């Protein structure tokens, strides 16, 4: 089985799609991945609207501030939250924080499943919420969270730069960094692997030095 990290690193936000059909089998797998995402108290307060009719995709693109490139995508999925369901159990925090978090977890599952199926995705957060609600007759208490465009990429954008891990991680307190986390965690395997690599490089360097000396003598 491929490491999930490979899928995560390979995923890109696709700007242009090929006008190719995406099968319901693949769409169903993507939504199935979404429904298996974690949610606060397992409330699963999300719904998914599938859009594949060209005229409707055109209207959605207009509501997404004229992002007409998404019309070429095989399918659009509007991810909606039911904030009242989370509020019922967790109050204001459930409505304002847990609901977006739940949907974000579902969306990430969708993006990775699509990647595993050879498809590209575009996560769209910029849109006129009221316009989207009107297009799909979404009830007042339901809030659209994102539009996910799914299809076959016309091109794969280059990997954007990412901050190094050591710039992002603190240990036990804000801004507290460790010079050697593996040593701190007594991660013997990592330390031994590091020493073995250093020893191998040392041997290779010594061997190369001998070869260079022999060459000089021959010359």
C-alpha positions, 0 to 999 in steps of 0.5 A: 500500500502506498504511503498516504504522505505520498498522496498528500504531497502529490495533491495540487489545487487544479486551475484548469480541467479537461472536459472529460466525464467523471463516472458516478463510481468515482464520485461515490467513492469520493463522497464515501471518503468524506462521510468517513471523516471525523466529526465532533461527537460523530454528529456528521453534520454535513450534506453534499450536493452533486452538480454535473449539469453544464448549465448549473455548473455555469451558474455556480461559476458565476456565484463563485465570483466568475471562476468559469474554469470550474465549468470544465470540471467533471463534477462540482460538489457543494459541501454544506454544514448543518450548524444547528446540529452541532450547536445542539450538543456544543453550543456556540462553539459547535456552531461556529468552530466545530461545524467548519472543522467537521466539513474541512475534515470531510473535504480533505478526505475527498481531495485525497480520495480523488487524488488516489483515483487519478483525479484533480481537485479545486477547493473553492471557498470564495463564493456568494453564499446567498447566491449558492443557497438560492441556486440549490434551494438550501434552507436558511439554517444550512450553510454552504462551506465550500465548492469542490471541483473534481475532474481530470487536470489539464496540467499539474501545477508545480509544488508550492514552497512549504515551510520546513518542519523545524519552523513549525513545531514547538515542544511543550511551550510556545516558541520552544524548539529542540535541536534534536527531537529524536534524542529528546524522544529517545528515538533509538531507531532514528539515532542509530539510522543517522549514525549508520548513515554517517558511518557509511559516508565516512567509509565512502569518503575514506575509500574515495581518498585511497582511490584518489591517491592510487590514481595520483601514483599511476599518473 
